[in-house]
Amino acid sequence: MKNIHNFCAGPCLLPQSVYEQASQAILDFEQTGMSILSISHRSKEFIAVLEEARSLSLELLGLQHKGYVALFLQGGASMEFLRIPYNLMQQKAGYINTGTWSAKAIEQAQLMGEVSIVASSEDRAYTYIPKEIHVKEPLDYMHFTSNNTIYGTQFNSIPKANAPLVCDMSSDIYSREFAYDQIDLIYAGAQKNIGPAGVSLILIKEEILGNTQRVIPHMMDYQEHINKDSLYHTANVFAVYTCLLNLRWLKQQGGVAAIERVNNQKAALLYQTIDQLDFVQGVAAVEDRSKMNVTFRFTEERMNGVFDQLCTEAHIANVQGHRSVGGYRASLYNAVTLDSVAVLVNVLEQMKTVI
Ligand code: PMP
């Protein structure tokens, strides 16, 4: 593969060793003589993959033996926007609105019951995280988005409520240590820090289920998926396997604590550069900056073309900002190396001499 510095916001870069093992498994999965694409999701080989992935997904977050169950389901994080209220909403849920993805989750929850927006950063174009949230009103659950992929903001602490906590961690799960066990339902589309697109991970404390009187269709029912050991229907075999390879890689790196140290270095290097150069501005409030998605823009439009050109020359790809925010966004998921960030920093510094 060409040596491209890929800062894609998702689907994300994965480690080279994961690409190699996944490729090999397409040709011959663990010397079975069969491709991973053509084995049954009920074969003993795939059940072993699924079970290891389910258990490692909990282990890496310190959630084993704490009442959580791991599910690998299809439908992306967007499906969970709907599945969550289906399973947990009785009358009223609380949502923190920190951007497009929270807003989409809110929209779906409103189909099932009343939504109380307990905090919001909409007033300043979602460029910050509302602070000191301690919600006292009775709620069936409270939902927040730990990392806002589009704006580059991230929660540093866990908001509080007198209700089960639900968190969309699509773009920062496995990137840092966090009080994961204070959250009752964690979900993530896999395609940021877990694996390829096409599967989502849901980590759920089983005790929070079973309180709604609603009839839940099987595909929407977490309990049904739990009862069927995450195999209610055909699993995305290849995506789950690739997730497992990536989770194994993370364990080999020393787990979440070790990768967090690297992630901190990468983010610090890029933010320092942004702060030092007077022609670049960060988009997010400094204290709420995401270590996964770094958003920035130039003070003058005409610099965009120069930057784009320098990026192409340096083999830097996928740094365009989300269409709703504009500017640029470099996503620093686990597999992005410090060396790639150094190349990007170098390009930003080169801009001094050409503008
Ligand atoms: N939540 C967050 C925080 C996201 O970044 C995304 C995708 N970018 C989603 C939800 C939606 O995920 P999916 O495309 O898997 O439905």
Boltz pocket constraint, residues with backbone or C-beta under 6 A from the ligand:
constraints:
  - pocket:
      binder: B
      contacts: [[A, 9], [A, 10], [A, 75], [A, 76], [A, 77], [A, 78], [A, 79], [A, 101], [A, 145], [A, 147], [A, 148], [A, 149], [A, 150], [A, 168], [A, 169], [A, 170], [A, 171], [A, 189], [A, 190]]
      max_distance: 6.0
